[in-house]
């Protein structure tokens, strides 16, 4: 897995990444908080890029892969 980045300037805190990640890499402490990734995300991520493709605000990237490199859902 490349480096997982969450751009809080773009994130609208909707929780889609938390709900869609099959490896459960994201969590939110409170309903309106920014998502964070779990501490061992680098070893758990399966590079499916579902989170990147599903994020409507383009706030997620994994390595060099951002929303522009993913097919629309």
Backbone as CSV, one residue per row, in Angstrom:
resi,resn,N_x,N_y,N_z,CA_x,CA_y,CA_z,C_x,C_y,C_z
1,UNK,0.842,-1.173,0.000,0.000,0.000,0.000,0.883,1.230,0.000
2,UNK,0.489,2.196,-0.794,1.157,3.477,-0.751,0.696,4.246,0.475
3,UNK,1.222,5.431,0.636,0.854,6.243,1.783,-0.599,6.701,1.659
4,UNK,-1.379,6.465,2.682,-2.788,6.829,2.717,-2.926,8.230,3.294
5,UNK,-3.492,9.136,2.503,-3.649,10.520,2.936,-5.115,10.931,2.926
6,UNK,-5.501,11.650,3.951,-6.837,12.225,4.052,-6.657,13.735,4.093
7,UNK,-7.111,14.423,3.056,-6.992,15.875,2.978,-8.179,16.501,3.706
8,UNK,-7.937,16.991,4.906,-9.029,17.545,5.715,-9.560,18.863,5.153
9,UNK,-8.832,19.477,4.226,-9.358,20.694,3.602,-10.417,20.362,2.556
10,UNK,-10.432,19.115,2.075,-11.425,18.674,1.091,-12.517,17.802,1.712
11,UNK,-12.207,17.136,2.798,-13.120,16.166,3.412,-14.387,16.853,3.915
12,UNK,-15.542,16.282,3.558,-16.807,16.841,4.034,-17.383,16.044,5.206
13,UNK,-16.606,15.121,5.749,-16.937,14.358,6.961,-18.247,13.582,6.839
14,UNK,-18.511,13.013,5.662,-19.742,12.268,5.453,-19.645,10.802,5.885
15,UNK,-18.453,10.292,6.119,-18.277,8.924,6.595,-18.352,7.843,5.532
16,UNK,-18.359,8.221,4.269,-18.451,7.226,3.197,-17.243,6.297,3.225
17,UNK,-16.054,6.837,3.437,-14.859,5.985,3.475,-14.939,4.977,4.616
18,UNK,-15.465,5.398,5.744,-15.620,4.501,6.893,-16.564,3.358,6.535
19,UNK,-17.652,3.681,5.851,-18.659,2.677,5.515,-18.232,1.749,4.386
20,UNK,-17.459,2.249,3.426,-17.188,1.477,2.207,-15.929,0.623,2.273
21,UNK,-14.984,0.935,3.123,-13.702,0.211,3.139,-13.890,-1.241,3.581
22,UNK,-13.596,-2.204,2.689,-13.772,-3.608,3.053,-12.799,-4.081,4.127
23,UNK,-11.678,-3.384,4.287,-10.687,-3.762,5.298,-10.879,-2.993,6.614
24,UNK,-11.890,-2.134,6.674,-12.196,-1.341,7.873,-10.988,-0.507,8.333
25,UNK,-10.374,0.198,7.375,-9.193,0.995,7.674,-9.499,2.351,8.289
26,UNK,-10.731,2.802,8.175,-11.090,4.138,8.646,-11.986,4.069,9.864
27,UNK,-11.860,5.098,10.684,-12.723,5.219,11.853,-12.971,6.694,12.126
28,UNK,-14.043,6.945,12.830,-14.332,8.311,13.282,-14.656,8.233,14.763
29,UNK,-14.065,9.107,15.543,-14.287,9.120,16.987,-15.685,9.636,17.332
30,UNK,-16.145,10.616,16.557,-17.468,11.200,16.746,-18.125,11.348,15.385
31,UNK,-19.435,11.460,15.366,-20.180,11.494,14.108,-19.700,12.584,13.154
32,UNK,-19.395,13.759,13.634,-19.004,14.873,12.770,-17.497,15.094,12.684
33,UNK,-16.710,14.147,13.200,-15.259,14.313,13.165,-14.685,13.844,11.829
34,UNK,-13.470,14.271,11.547,-12.781,13.799,10.357,-12.424,12.324,10.542
35,UNK,-12.475,11.547,9.475,-12.041,10.152,9.598,-10.522,10.091,9.761
36,UNK,-10.086,9.048,10.401,-8.659,8.760,10.507,-8.490,7.311,10.078
37,UNK,-7.268,6.928,9.747,-7.053,5.526,9.417,-6.447,4.825,10.618
38,UNK,-6.712,3.543,10.745,-6.202,2.764,11.864,-4.683,2.695,11.786
39,UNK,-4.050,2.452,12.898,-2.591,2.523,12.968,-1.874,1.528,12.066
40,UNK,-2.441,0.362,11.844,-1.786,-0.641,10.994,-2.377,-0.701,9.585
41,UNK,-2.908,0.416,9.112,-3.546,0.469,7.796,-2.611,0.036,6.673
42,UNK,-1.343,0.365,6.778,-0.385,0.035,5.720,-0.245,-1.466,5.514
43,UNK,-0.447,-2.252,6.540,-0.328,-3.707,6.402,-1.648,-4.386,6.088
44,UNK,-2.753,-3.683,6.325,-4.082,-4.265,6.105,-4.655,-3.916,4.736
45,UNK,-4.344,-2.744,4.205,-4.926,-2.256,2.949,-4.697,-3.252,1.809
46,UNK,-5.750,-3.511,1.053,-5.671,-4.444,-0.077,-5.599,-3.713,-1.417
47,UNK,-5.372,-2.415,-1.379,-5.235,-1.596,-2.586,-6.410,-1.734,-3.555
48,UNK,-7.608,-1.766,-3.013,-8.790,-1.842,-3.876,-9.231,-0.458,-4.352
49,UNK,-8.840,0.573,-3.634,-9.130,1.982,-3.949,-10.618,2.320,-3.911
50,UNK,-11.423,1.487,-3.259,-12.845,1.802,-3.114,-13.035,3.144,-2.404
51,UNK,-12.261,3.376,-1.375,-12.399,4.624,-0.618,-12.091,5.835,-1.487
52,UNK,-11.054,5.736,-2.286,-10.642,6.847,-3.155,-11.735,7.126,-4.185
53,UNK,-12.262,6.084,-4.803,-13.288,6.243,-5.831,-14.612,6.731,-5.258
54,UNK,-14.929,6.328,-4.029,-16.230,6.660,-3.434,-16.277,8.047,-2.805
55,UNK,-15.129,8.608,-2.486,-15.117,9.907,-1.810,-15.593,11.009,-2.763
56,UNK,-16.750,11.614,-2.482,-17.293,12.620,-3.407,-16.488,13.914,-3.448
57,UNK,-15.679,14.158,-2.441,-14.913,15.404,-2.415,-13.462,15.224,-2.855
58,UNK,-13.057,14.008,-3.185,-11.691,13.762,-3.635,-10.650,13.959,-2.547
59,UNK,-11.032,13.694,-1.302,-10.155,13.951,-0.163,-9.147,12.837,0.107
60,UNK,-9.290,11.692,-0.549,-8.425,10.553,-0.259,-7.465,10.252,-1.393
61,UNK,-6.255,9.888,-1.016,-5.291,9.365,-1.971,-4.545,8.209,-1.316
62,UNK,-4.186,7.243,-2.139,-3.330,6.147,-1.699,-2.137,6.160,-2.640
63,UNK,-0.985,6.507,-2.090,0.203,6.663,-2.921,-0.024,7.743,-3.956
64,UNK,0.120,7.382,-5.213,-0.084,8.333,-6.316,-1.499,8.283,-6.879
65,UNK,-2.372,7.445,-6.310,-3.721,7.263,-6.837,-4.707,8.157,-6.093
66,UNK,-5.298,9.054,-6.862,-6.344,9.934,-6.339,-7.626,9.717,-7.108
67,UNK,-8.611,10.507,-6.838,-9.920,10.350,-7.466,-9.848,10.408,-8.988
68,UNK,-8.973,11.226,-9.537,-8.879,11.377,-10.989,-8.396,10.104,-11.675
69,UNK,-7.730,9.205,-10.937,-7.252,7.941,-11.525,-8.256,6.801,-11.384
70,UNK,-9.376,7.054,-10.718,-10.364,6.000,-10.488,-11.559,6.172,-11.412
71,UNK,-12.130,5.037,-11.819,-13.370,5.071,-12.581,-14.499,5.543,-11.681
72,UNK,-15.446,6.279,-12.214,-16.582,6.712,-11.398,-17.412,5.522,-10.928
73,UNK,-17.974,5.647,-9.747,-18.832,4.576,-9.221,-20.211,4.663,-9.790
